[in-house]
Amino acid sequence: MNAVNEQQQQRRLLRNILLAFFISGAASQPLGSFIPFLRDTYGFSYDLSGVLLSCQSVGNLISVLVAGVLPVYLGRRRSVLITAVWMAVAYFIFAAGLGAAPLLIAACLMTGIARGGNSNFSNCMISTLPGDQATRGYNLLHGSFAVGALLSPLVLVLCASRAPGFGWRLMAGGLSLLCVAQIALYAKMPLPPEAPHKGIQTVDYRFLRNRQFWLGSAMLFFYISTEYAVCGWLVTYFQDIGALPADLSQMMNSLLWLVIFAGRMLGAAVTGRISRSTLLMIDGVGLFAFFLLMFFSRSTAPIILGLVGVGFFMATIYPSAFSFGSECVRGNDLGCSILIFMGSVGGIITPALVGLIAEQTGDIHAGMALVMVCTWLLLASILLSVFCSSHTKHT
């Protein structure tokens, strides 16, 4: 009976976390789609737009570190509530039409703080599930994020077309209300038991001496560098190189996340049938090849084909890499936060560098070349991780 009750609790936890992370995807990911509206409305330059994107990553970075320590003192529920509230505040600022650059920079920072808290909490909760349930849970978790991420830009396009000039502000207001619902969910959902809160000195640090943890961190660093830069600059890139019309460019973010969602659902279905190492190698090679196709194409069909390939092979890299690195930090809030932190560092550096390069050269294509380098480094880190993991098993 206890085993049955435990399974029911695990399923209930998974459902609640998937819903919360769906809202996180809907609110966190559309920032790249909002950038063209902010540029048109307030006249922002490439480099300031890059700073706005990177501010979300800076906030994410700060929050991930804090979220790894706060539960030790306050517990998981209070910790996630403290960070999640800022997403609602940020979108209220967007909706209110407050266009001062410092205030919008602060708002982007807030979205990152909430995103980091949501991500650390959700990934740590999934890490408490046993065995293959955790690997499957990571794919479902990030699949639910992808659903939110693909729907938000579609609703944004709809709002902008129905209410030109201020429709994007209506969308921001709707996202603010959605984030309030997420806060209510966090306040009510049952959570698994946790250790007494006795201070940071009680945390287990042994994972820091584990090579697998650092290999997983490297894969996450280059993956998040790629994902944040692609998602943040995708719409602007297609519009500015003139390869796609403005409306179609806006739809590309939703197409990307639709494919990512499908890929993550497929990943959840094949968990246990295809080895994690094989899946990572296929994804790394596929992502690099299709990004090259998208990067060097100038007509609609190959660009869309390249983007679909990028999304499909991106889909299971983060869940697989996180599962790889988190095997030695199950249920450890600090360990999970450091894993996410390593990816967040790449998410700060790369979008800002893309904007800086584009501003200095006057060519967004030159900035996106940096992302091509990131996809190659991601492939290299995957191959190294698979090789070292295989070597460890045979020694």
Disulfide bonds with the S-S distance in Angstrom:
none
